[in-house]
Amino acid sequence: MIIDIRVRPNAKQNKVGGEIAGRLIVFVQAPAIDGKANEAVTKVLAEHFAVRARDIKIIRGETNRDKTIEVAGAGIEPAT
C-alpha cells in the first residue's frame, strides 16, 4: 500500500492522525536532524499499521516533510 504523509517533527507525542491536502499527518517527537524524524516516522507507522518497522519504506521525500511511503503486507488496516 502506498500512502502520502506529512511529517510534523518536534511534536508533543508520537501519533498518526488528521489529514492535510490529502496527506495523512504523522506527528513525531524526534527533530528533523540526521534522519531521526524518519526513523521515528517508520516506528510510529509500523505501530499504527501493526507491521514490522522494516515493512515501512520511504519511497519519496527522504529530506522533506511531505513523503510517500510504502507499507508492505496484505490487507493492512490501522491498529485499533
Summary of the structure (lengths in Angstrom):
residues: 80
radius of gyration: 11.4
end to end distance: 18.4
largest distance: 33.2
contacts: 216
relative contact order: 0.26
helix: 21%
strand: 36%
